[in-house]
Amino acid sequence: MKDTQLSPDAVIGILALQGAFAEHQVMLKKNCGKRQLDVIQVRTPEELKLCDALIIPGGESTTMGLLAKISGLIEPLREYVKTKPVWGTCAGAILLSQAISNPKKGGQELVGGVSVKITRNGWGSQVESFEAPLQVSGLRDAHIPFPGVFIRAPVVAELLSAASELHTHVISRIPDSLLPRSSLDEGPDRAIVALRQGRHLLTTFHPELTFDSRFHEYFVHECVLPSLAP
Ligand SMILES: NC(=O)CC[C@H](N)C(=O)O
């Protein structure tokens, strides 16, 4: 359901099948600034059509992928990412990746859209979840570290070859001391925790579970609004 009937600058959808969608909604509302944003929860292809941009939240990528398939959203999502800005956080980042090193047994649905290969649970299990202060280029007040909340987070195993042609900007890398130990990810790309590719944004952690709305601002200003410019 729409939040407002005023004519918005942008309609941002949050995929609301499972996971931390409500938290993203709260963050976006806090963060409208002078912009008039409509924020809607997306559970159907019809709702997806209303959106200028989409956020895929953290949660469980296998469940979200399955629910997207059951609700007839998986193909519309695959089409959607070809033309509209999408931000994936944690499980959402997995869904938004082109390939996965360790899919669930029997396979799992991806939406694709960002030219990376990703590894689920790349830092280990729930007990190995952690927080880390991150340097992120392009954020407002970038000298102030962003609180990275990593919960069974995925690891960017590899930027795929197409990434270089797709205007990929790595905006945050994790410090060496925190690099994952998994043998699945040995290349230098495993330090990447946030990147923008074209108008898509991928974060392996959860900005929606903090009190810091700078990533939501970043998505609106760097990805959503420029995509609407005539
Ligand atoms: N916090 C999260 O979103 C965890 C992601 C989860 N490990 C998955 O595979 O989907």
The ligand as an SDF file (V2000), in Angstrom:
LIG
                    3D

 10  9  0  0  0  0  0  0  0  0999 V2000
   21.8240  -11.9660    7.0440 N   0  0  0  0  0  0  0  0  0  0  0  0
   21.5690  -12.5020    5.8750 C   0  0  0  0  0  0  0  0  0  0  0  0
   20.9060  -11.9380    5.0140 O   0  0  0  0  0  0  0  0  0  0  0  0
   22.1020  -13.8900    5.7340 C   0  0  0  0  0  0  0  0  0  0  0  0
   22.1230  -14.4150    4.3350 C   0  0  0  0  0  0  0  0  0  0  0  0
   22.0730  -15.9270    4.3610 C   0  0  0  0  0  0  0  0  0  0  0  0
   23.3030  -16.4950    4.8050 N   0  0  0  0  0  0  0  0  0  0  0  0
   21.6970  -16.4610    2.9810 C   0  0  0  0  0  0  0  0  0  0  0  0
   22.3310  -17.3150    2.4700 O   0  0  0  0  0  0  0  0  0  0  0  0
   20.7710  -15.9870    2.4130 O   0  0  0  0  0  0  0  0  0  0  0  0
  1  2  1  0
  2  3  2  0
  2  4  1  0
  4  5  1  0
  5  6  1  0
  6  7  1  0
  6  8  1  0
  8  9  2  0
  8 10  1  0
M  END
$$$$
